């Protein structure tokens, strides 16, 4: 009968600690580098905050490129006068909602550092600062996890050879049981995803309200397909719509490349939302159709195969124990 022997072993605990610690420190460095400039500017303004009333020169909308190499962004160019009479011209990247609220050629509140007025921002633009602090804290937390691992690795003896001390971890299992566990786990995930998608689709069909929405942003990013390690581009559209009670709701939905290219910022599109939970919404054009059923059938097939494989594995193990007793 086939038997599978799995062994996980490390030639050196020290090398493992240093490797994982170095990876965490590298990730931490990336997060800190991305947020350092914005956090520094925010700290300078907070320490020497001076207010002024500026005038908007221009409101700019930078549309996403059709090939997906850039995303939608909004910025505002403005001019203001410092307390000592200097005139400073600057610009600031803002959220789409703030961009809509700012009047063309109108007044705008500005904050700047008294000793360095070129370091400034719109008073209403606090979201960027909060995001920068959040990214910095995440980077610091990841770094704090990496430092102890590196220190522990440097302090751990490096001569832990397998021939002398044996593998750190060894496990024996029937290949049928291993295969059954993998298939059952993957199948249950597909079943859960499919059932949730089917339930939401039925809610949209039964209770959904169709409304016009204003397209605010288009974005794209690259993901690596775990099955074949191929890079795939994912596309997303952000929008805003009004509810009957007069409120405004921001939403987003993933779309295919063809739909993404056919949509333009500031155009109106049709979306559907649940009246009791407006935050749950999607584009009318992204009707999943039979997609949830396909995922459910795939999950059911994998789960069934996993259960059968587990049954074969446990039956084989039972027969083996009986033969040993004889």
C-alpha positions as CSV (number, residue, x, y, z in Angstrom):
1,X,0.0,0.0,0.0
2,X,1.2,3.5,-0.8
3,X,2.6,5.5,2.1
4,X,3.6,9.1,2.1
5,X,6.2,10.6,4.5
6,X,6.3,14.4,4.8
7,X,9.2,16.0,6.4
8,X,9.7,19.7,7.1
9,X,13.2,20.5,8.4
10,X,15.5,23.4,8.7
11,X,19.3,23.2,8.7
12,X,19.4,26.2,11.1
13,X,16.9,27.8,13.4
14,X,19.0,30.9,13.4
15,X,18.9,31.2,9.6
16,X,15.1,30.8,9.7
17,X,14.6,33.5,12.3
18,X,16.9,35.9,10.4
19,X,15.1,35.2,7.1
20,X,11.6,35.8,8.4
21,X,12.7,38.8,10.4
22,X,14.5,40.3,7.4
23,X,11.3,39.8,5.3
24,X,9.2,41.7,7.9
25,X,11.7,44.5,8.1
26,X,11.7,44.9,4.3
27,X,7.9,45.1,4.3
28,X,8.1,47.6,7.1
29,X,10.6,49.7,5.2
30,X,8.3,49.9,2.2
31,X,5.3,51.0,4.4
32,X,7.4,53.6,6.2
33,X,8.9,55.0,3.0
34,X,5.5,55.4,1.4
35,X,4.1,57.4,4.3
36,X,7.2,59.3,5.6
37,X,6.8,62.4,3.4
38,X,3.1,62.9,4.1
39,X,3.7,62.3,7.9
40,X,6.6,64.7,7.9
41,X,4.6,67.4,6.2
42,X,1.6,66.8,8.6
43,X,3.9,67.1,11.6
44,X,5.5,70.4,10.4
45,X,2.1,71.9,9.8
46,X,0.8,70.7,13.2
47,X,3.8,72.1,15.0
48,X,3.7,75.5,13.2
49,X,0.1,75.7,12.0
50,X,-0.9,79.0,10.4
51,X,-4.2,79.5,8.6
52,X,-4.8,81.5,5.5
53,X,-7.6,82.0,3.0
54,X,-6.5,81.1,-0.5
55,X,-8.1,81.2,-3.9
56,X,-8.7,78.2,-6.1
57,X,-6.9,78.7,-9.5
58,X,-7.8,75.4,-11.1
59,X,-9.5,72.1,-10.4
60,X,-8.0,69.2,-12.3
61,X,-9.4,65.7,-13.0
62,X,-6.7,63.2,-14.1
63,X,-8.6,60.4,-15.8
64,X,-7.4,56.8,-15.7
65,X,-5.5,55.7,-18.8
66,X,-7.2,53.2,-21.0
67,X,-4.3,50.7,-20.7
68,X,-4.7,50.8,-16.9
69,X,-1.3,52.2,-16.1
70,X,-2.7,55.1,-14.1
71,X,-5.8,55.6,-11.9
72,X,-8.2,58.5,-11.5
73,X,-7.0,61.3,-9.3
74,X,-8.3,64.8,-8.4
75,X,-6.2,67.8,-7.4
76,X,-6.7,71.5,-6.8
77,X,-4.3,74.3,-7.6
78,X,-4.6,77.4,-5.3
79,X,-2.7,80.5,-4.2
80,X,-2.6,82.2,-0.8
81,X,-0.7,85.0,1.0
82,X,1.3,84.3,4.1
83,X,1.3,86.6,7.2
84,X,4.4,88.3,6.0
85,X,2.9,89.1,2.6
86,X,4.5,86.4,0.5
87,X,2.3,84.8,-2.2
88,X,2.5,81.0,-2.4
89,X,1.1,78.9,-5.2
90,X,0.6,75.2,-4.5
91,X,-1.6,72.2,-5.2
92,X,-3.1,69.4,-3.2
93,X,-4.5,66.0,-4.2
94,X,-8.0,65.6,-2.7
95,X,-10.9,63.1,-2.5
96,X,-13.6,63.3,-5.2
97,X,-16.2,64.5,-2.6
98,X,-14.0,67.3,-1.5
99,X,-13.2,68.2,-5.1
100,X,-16.9,68.5,-5.9
101,X,-17.5,70.8,-2.9
102,X,-14.8,73.3,-3.6
103,X,-16.0,76.2,-5.7
104,X,-14.3,77.0,-9.0
105,X,-12.2,80.2,-8.6
106,X,-13.6,80.5,-5.0
107,X,-12.1,80.9,-1.6
108,X,-10.5,77.9,0.2
109,X,-9.1,77.5,3.7
110,X,-5.4,76.6,3.8
111,X,-3.0,75.4,6.5
112,X,0.7,75.9,6.3
113,X,3.9,75.8,8.4
114,X,4.9,79.2,9.5
115,X,8.6,78.8,8.8
116,X,8.1,76.8,5.6
117,X,4.9,78.0,3.8
118,X,5.6,75.8,0.9
119,X,4.6,72.9,3.2
120,X,0.8,73.4,3.1
121,X,-2.5,71.7,2.5
122,X,-6.2,72.4,2.2
123,X,-7.9,72.4,5.6
124,X,-10.6,70.1,4.4
125,X,-8.1,67.5,3.2
126,X,-7.6,65.5,6.4
127,X,-8.2,62.0,4.8
128,X,-4.7,61.9,3.2
129,X,-3.1,62.6,6.6
130,X,-5.1,60.0,8.4
131,X,-4.2,57.4,5.7
132,X,-0.5,58.3,6.0
133,X,-0.5,57.8,9.8
134,X,-2.3,54.5,9.4
135,X,0.3,53.2,6.8
136,X,3.1,54.4,9.1
137,X,1.6,52.6,12.1
138,X,1.2,49.4,10.1
139,X,4.8,49.6,8.9
140,X,6.1,50.2,12.5
141,X,4.1,47.3,13.8
142,X,5.5,45.0,11.1
143,X,9.0,46.2,11.9
144,X,8.5,45.6,15.6
145,X,7.7,42.0,14.8
146,X,10.7,41.6,12.6
147,X,13.4,43.0,14.9
148,X,12.9,40.4,17.7
149,X,13.2,37.6,15.1
150,X,16.4,39.0,13.7
151,X,17.9,39.4,17.2
152,X,16.7,35.9,18.2
153,X,18.4,34.5,15.1
154,X,21.7,36.3,15.8
155,X,21.6,34.9,19.4
156,X,20.7,31.3,18.4
157,X,23.6,28.8,17.9
158,X,24.1,28.3,14.2
159,X,25.4,24.7,14.2
160,X,22.0,22.9,14.5
161,X,22.7,20.2,11.8
162,X,20.0,17.7,11.0
163,X,22.4,14.8,11.2
164,X,23.1,15.6,14.8
165,X,19.8,16.7,16.2
166,X,17.3,15.3,13.7
167,X,14.5,17.1,11.9
168,X,12.6,19.7,13.8
169,X,9.3,18.4,12.6
170,X,8.3,15.1,11.0
171,X,4.8,13.9,10.0
172,X,3.6,10.7,8.4
173,X,0.2,10.5,6.7
174,X,-1.6,8.5,4.0
175,X,-1.7,10.3,0.7
176,X,-5.4,9.7,0.5
177,X,-5.9,11.6,3.8
178,X,-3.7,14.5,2.7
179,X,-5.5,14.7,-0.7
180,X,-8.9,14.5,1.0
181,X,-8.1,17.3,3.5
182,X,-6.9,19.6,0.6
183,X,-9.9,18.9,-1.6
184,X,-12.4,19.2,1.3
185,X,-10.9,22.5,2.4
186,X,-10.9,24.0,-1.1
187,X,-14.4,22.7,-1.7
188,X,-15.8,24.2,1.4
189,X,-14.3,27.6,0.5
190,X,-15.8,27.5,-3.0
191,X,-19.2,26.4,-1.5
192,X,-19.2,29.3,1.0
193,X,-18.2,31.9,-1.6
194,X,-20.8,30.5,-4.1
195,X,-23.6,30.4,-1.5
196,X,-22.9,34.0,-0.3
197,X,-22.8,35.3,-3.9
198,X,-26.1,33.5,-4.7
199,X,-27.8,34.8,-1.6
200,X,-26.7,38.4,-2.4
201,X,-27.8,38.0,-6.0
202,X,-31.3,36.9,-4.9
203,X,-31.5,39.9,-2.5
204,X,-30.6,42.3,-5.3
205,X,-33.2,40.7,-7.7
206,X,-35.9,40.7,-5.0
207,X,-35.4,43.9,-3.1
208,X,-32.8,45.9,-5.1
209,X,-33.5,49.5,-6.2
210,X,-32.0,50.7,-9.4
211,X,-30.6,54.3,-9.3
212,X,-28.2,56.5,-11.3
213,X,-24.7,56.9,-9.9
214,X,-21.9,59.4,-10.8
215,X,-18.6,57.7,-11.7
216,X,-15.9,59.1,-9.5
217,X,-12.8,56.9,-10.0
218,X,-11.5,54.2,-12.2
219,X,-8.6,52.1,-10.8
220,X,-6.7,48.9,-11.8
221,X,-4.1,46.7,-10.2
222,X,-2.2,43.5,-11.0
223,X,-2.8,40.3,-9.1
224,X,-0.9,37.0,-9.4
225,X,-3.1,34.0,-10.2
226,X,-2.2,31.4,-7.6
227,X,-3.1,28.5,-9.9
228,X,-0.6,29.3,-12.8
229,X,1.4,32.2,-11.4
230,X,0.2,34.5,-14.2
231,X,-0.3,38.2,-13.6
232,X,-3.8,39.3,-14.2
233,X,-5.2,42.9,-14.3
234,X,-8.2,43.7,-12.1
235,X,-10.4,46.7,-12.7
236,X,-12.6,48.6,-10.3
237,X,-15.0,51.5,-10.7
238,X,-15.9,53.9,-7.8
239,X,-19.1,55.9,-7.8
240,X,-21.6,57.9,-5.7
241,X,-25.4,57.8,-5.6
242,X,-28.2,59.4,-3.7
243,X,-30.8,57.6,-1.6
244,X,-34.5,58.6,-1.2
245,X,-33.7,60.2,2.3
246,X,-31.4,62.7,0.7
247,X,-28.1,61.0,1.7
248,X,-25.1,60.2,-0.4
249,X,-23.5,56.8,-0.6
250,X,-20.0,55.9,-2.0
251,X,-19.7,52.5,-3.6
252,X,-17.4,50.5,-5.9
253,X,-17.6,47.4,-8.0
254,X,-15.2,45.1,-9.9
255,X,-15.7,45.0,-13.6
256,X,-14.1,43.4,-16.7
257,X,-11.7,45.3,-18.9
258,X,-14.3,46.0,-21.6
259,X,-16.8,47.5,-19.2
260,X,-14.0,49.5,-17.5
261,X,-12.9,51.0,-20.7
262,X,-16.4,51.9,-21.8
263,X,-17.0,53.9,-18.6
264,X,-15.7,57.4,-18.1
265,X,-15.3,59.5,-15.0
266,X,-18.1,62.0,-14.2
267,X,-20.6,59.9,-16.4
268,X,-23.8,58.5,-15.0
269,X,-24.2,54.7,-14.7
270,X,-26.9,52.4,-13.4
271,X,-26.4,50.7,-10.1
272,X,-28.6,48.6,-7.9
273,X,-28.6,48.7,-4.0
274,X,-30.5,47.3,-1.1
275,X,-32.8,49.9,0.4
276,X,-32.2,48.8,4.0
277,X,-28.5,48.5,3.4
278,X,-27.4,51.0,0.7
279,X,-23.8,50.2,1.4
280,X,-24.5,46.9,-0.4
281,X,-24.6,47.9,-4.0
282,X,-23.2,47.0,-7.5
283,X,-23.4,47.9,-11.1
284,X,-26.4,46.7,-13.0
285,X,-24.1,45.6,-15.8
286,X,-22.2,43.2,-13.5
287,X,-25.1,40.7,-13.1
288,X,-23.3,37.5,-12.1
289,X,-25.8,35.3,-14.0
290,X,-25.0,31.6,-13.5
291,X,-21.6,32.4,-12.0
292,X,-22.6,31.5,-8.3
293,X,-24.1,28.2,-9.4
294,X,-20.9,27.3,-11.2
295,X,-18.8,28.1,-8.1
296,X,-21.3,26.0,-5.9
297,X,-21.1,23.0,-8.3
298,X,-17.3,23.2,-8.3
299,X,-17.2,23.4,-4.5
300,X,-19.6,20.5,-4.2
301,X,-17.5,18.4,-6.5
302,X,-14.3,19.1,-4.7
303,X,-15.9,18.5,-1.3
304,X,-17.4,15.2,-2.5
305,X,-14.0,14.1,-3.8
306,X,-12.4,15.1,-0.6
307,X,-14.8,13.1,1.5
308,X,-14.3,10.0,-0.7
309,X,-10.6,10.4,-0.5
310,X,-10.7,10.8,3.3
311,X,-12.9,7.7,3.5
312,X,-10.4,5.7,1.5
313,X,-7.5,6.9,3.7
314,X,-9.3,6.1,7.0
315,X,-10.4,2.6,5.7
316,X,-6.8,1.9,4.6
317,X,-5.5,2.9,8.0
318,X,-8.1,0.8,9.8
319,X,-7.1,-2.3,7.7
320,X,-3.5,-1.7,8.5
321,X,-4.2,-1.6,12.2
322,X,-6.1,-4.8,12.0
323,X,-3.3,-6.6,10.2
324,X,-0.8,-5.4,12.8
325,X,-3.0,-6.8,15.6
326,X,-3.1,-10.2,13.9
